[in-house]
Amino acid sequence: MKTGLSPKTRRNISRIIPFGVIWLLVGWIILFTQEVASGSQTSNPNGTIHLTLEVFVFASISVLLLGLLVGFIEIFWLENVFSNRSLAKEIASKMGFYILFFLGVMIVLYPIAASIELDVSPLDAKVWEKFTEWLTGMDFISTLVTLGFSLFLSLFYSEISENLGYGVLTNFFTGKYHIPVEEKRIFMFLDMKSSTTIAENLGHISYFELLKTYYSDFSDAIINNYGEVYQYIGDEIVISWTYENGIKNNHCINCFFAMKDSLAKKAKAYQTKFGVAPTFKAGLHYGKVTTGEIGALKKEIIFTGDVLNTTARIQGLCNSYQVDFIISQELVSQLNLKNDFVTTALGTTQLRGKEETVELVTIARV
């Protein structure tokens, strides 16, 4: 029986948490800066809520929850609503939405904070007098600027994360690969069948739209099996796993079949929209790679090692063997396939450009 959170849920949580952290840190910085700068003196004393321990705790919890709420809305809704706009237009549209949203939030939160400071009910007349003073003073403008700045930082983080990939961005921040390291990884090279013919029939624009849909439909299968997209190369995708994640529960094998299922379920939709239902072939292998940051004008985290060339060569043999999936016997020997899969030996072959031979296997579900 499976227990715990699914990989997709864990990924979403790990993407939402930075929003809360960004908002909390910015909130603290601005809160203390304003308190020190004002020296308890303000141009609008009747509308200002002074910093007490209770107010600080309430403000911290509120800002943290607000940041997490922004992250939730961003990932589960707005990320898709504005996905077809440019970066500048997307951020501007989202900020317009959030400003209106925040105005509503402030109308709720300010009276609560004021009631805590005054030790009265939120419905007390003193609270609403203070709220009116605040709305007509510079502190209200300052609050809007603070929210806008926090919002801009969190949206900027979101867009950079989306473009680089969350895992890559995290590795850049933590400096995990600032110094090259050697690690054991599993790679899958996946290539669309008859892509040249499909591209010629559809034309450049329609083919590009097909690729966007095609890549998107693989997302859940990759995430749910702990895979990481290393590269998109035309119609080819390179997926990678740490050795432990790829071996555990046969994630690297299950990912292939989950992607197959995803395309099969949407075959009619592809036929209706593009006049063709794409299929793919893949090669799978593992080995040691050196992983590190590289580049002067553009930083990337890359893998170098013979395993990448070998996996690409294995994938290139799918047509020769007339199968969709080829795996090295070396990797199969590391897996615990039990009775879920049937393996068929393809023999030993010498890969192009290689001196050593490789034993190959194809796998099918029972």
CORMODA-V873481 format. One record per pair of residues at least 24 apart in sequence whose ideal C-beta (glycine too) atoms are under 8 Angstrom apart, sorted by the first residue. I is the first residue (numbers start at 1). J is the second residue. Records with the same first field share a line. If there is no record, write none. Layout:
I = J + J
This chain:
6 = 224
7 = 223 + 224 + 225 + 226
8 = 220 + 223 + 224
11 = 166 + 223
12 = 75 + 76
14 = 166
15 = 71 + 75 + 161 + 166
16 = 68 + 71 + 72 + 75
17 = 68 + 71
18 = 71 + 154 + 157 + 161
19 = 67 + 68 + 70 + 71 + 74 + 154 + 157 + 158
20 = 64 + 65 + 67 + 68 + 71
21 = 67
22 = 67 + 150 + 153 + 154 + 157
23 = 63 + 64 + 66 + 67 + 68 + 70 + 150 + 154
24 = 60 + 63 + 64 + 67
26 = 146 + 149 + 150 + 153
27 = 59 + 60 + 63 + 146 + 150
28 = 60
30 = 146 + 149
31 = 56 + 59
34 = 142
42 = 139
43 = 137 + 138
44 = 133 + 134 + 137 + 138 + 139
46 = 129 + 130 + 133
47 = 130 + 131 + 132 + 133 + 134 + 135 + 136 + 137 + 139 + 140
48 = 134 + 137 + 139
49 = 110 + 113 + 114 + 117 + 130 + 134
50 = 117
52 = 117
54 = 116 + 117
55 = 113 + 116 + 117
58 = 112 + 113 + 116
59 = 113
62 = 109 + 113
63 = 150
66 = 105
67 = 150 + 154
70 = 98 + 151 + 154
71 = 154 + 158
74 = 154 + 155 + 158
75 = 158
79 = 158 + 162
87 = 159
90 = 159
91 = 152 + 155 + 156 + 159
94 = 155
95 = 148 + 151 + 152 + 155
98 = 147 + 151
99 = 144 + 147 + 148
102 = 144 + 147 + 151
106 = 143
110 = 134
165 = 228 + 229
167 = 228
168 = 301
171 = 301
172 = 293 + 299 + 301
177 = 291 + 292 + 293 + 301
178 = 292 + 293
179 = 292
180 = 290 + 291 + 292
181 = 290 + 291 + 292
182 = 288 + 289 + 290 + 291
183 = 242 + 243 + 288 + 289 + 291
184 = 242 + 243 + 286 + 287 + 288 + 289
185 = 240 + 241 + 242 + 243 + 246 + 286 + 287 + 288 + 289 + 291 + 303 + 307
186 = 240 + 241 + 242 + 243 + 246 + 247 + 252 + 284 + 285 + 286 + 331
187 = 230 + 238 + 239 + 240 + 284 + 285 + 286 + 303 + 307 + 308 + 311
188 = 227 + 238 + 239 + 240 + 252 + 255 + 256 + 282 + 283 + 284 + 311
189 = 236 + 237 + 238 + 282 + 283 + 311 + 312 + 314 + 315
190 = 236 + 237 + 238 + 239 + 256 + 259 + 280 + 281 + 282 + 315
191 = 235 + 236 + 280 + 281 + 282 + 315 + 318
192 = 235 + 236 + 278 + 279 + 280
193 = 278 + 279 + 280 + 281
195 = 234 + 235
198 = 276 + 278
201 = 275 + 276
202 = 274 + 275 + 276
206 = 274
209 = 274
210 = 270 + 274 + 276 + 278
211 = 235
213 = 270 + 273
214 = 263 + 278
217 = 262 + 263 + 266
218 = 259 + 262
220 = 258 + 262
221 = 255 + 258 + 259 + 261 + 262
222 = 255 + 259
224 = 258
225 = 251 + 252 + 254 + 255 + 258
226 = 251
227 = 251 + 252 + 255
230 = 303
238 = 308
240 = 303
243 = 286
246 = 286
247 = 334 + 335
250 = 335 + 336 + 337 + 340 + 341
252 = 284 + 331 + 335
253 = 284 + 327 + 335 + 337 + 341 + 363
256 = 282 + 284 + 325
257 = 365
260 = 324
279 = 324
280 = 324
281 = 315 + 318 + 319 + 323 + 324 + 325
282 = 315 + 318 + 324 + 325 + 326
283 = 311 + 312 + 313 + 314 + 315 + 316 + 317 + 318 + 325 + 326 + 327
284 = 311 + 314 + 325 + 326 + 327 + 328 + 331
285 = 310 + 311 + 314 + 327 + 328 + 330 + 331
286 = 328 + 330 + 331 + 334
309 = 353
310 = 351 + 354 + 358
313 = 351 + 352 + 353 + 354
314 = 351 + 358 + 360
316 = 352
317 = 349 + 351 + 360
321 = 346 + 360 + 362
323 = 362
325 = 362 + 363
326 = 360 + 361 + 362
327 = 360 + 361 + 362 + 363
328 = 358 + 359 + 360 + 361
329 = 358 + 359 + 360 + 361
330 = 358 + 359
332 = 361 + 363
337 = 363
339 = 366
340 = 365 + 366
341 = 365 + 366
342 = 366
